[in-house]
Amino acid sequence: MSVAFRRDGDDEHLEPKFEVPIPPGPNLVTPRGLAQIESKVRELEARIPSLAEEQDLTAARRQLRYWRNRQATARLMPGADGTCVAFGCTVTLRLNGQERRITIVGDDEADPTAGLLSFSAPLCRAMMDAEVGEVLDFGGRPEALEIVAITAGAT
């Protein structure tokens, strides 16, 4: 029989396990974001010794590698002064006639349902360096976005 048709075992046919993808670009963080990263590292370091199943251990180690990488590359940003839209500030905006309040944070801290958007999100990129009262184009629509208020520092 040809070697091409021989099957030694199922292990060689399992899907490969890849590392957790790291967001592109710099790893900017707020003080809160840095604390979250450090907390994740501590949590995983404490949990790994108690894991008995190889699959659980492998998954936890993969997560720990991700969070250690994020901790090592974290760049704590200075607080925004509130004069213009910048990383770490909270922005009240009017988009398509509806008022929203968002805080611009790092990738790992982002939680859109809680109003925390990553600085790399299209909405945040469109607003960067804008001042209160500015009307901006967004989503291919002219004057779709208005900056209503800017609060210094992440809240």
Protein Blocks (a to p, Z undefined) as FASTA:
>chain_A
ZZklpcfbfklmpccdddddddehjddddfklmmmmmmmmmmmmmmmmmpmblklmmmmm
mmmmmmmmmmmmpccddddehlaccehiacdddeehiacddddddfklgcfknopacfkb
mklmmmgopaehiacdeehiahkbccfbdcehjZZ
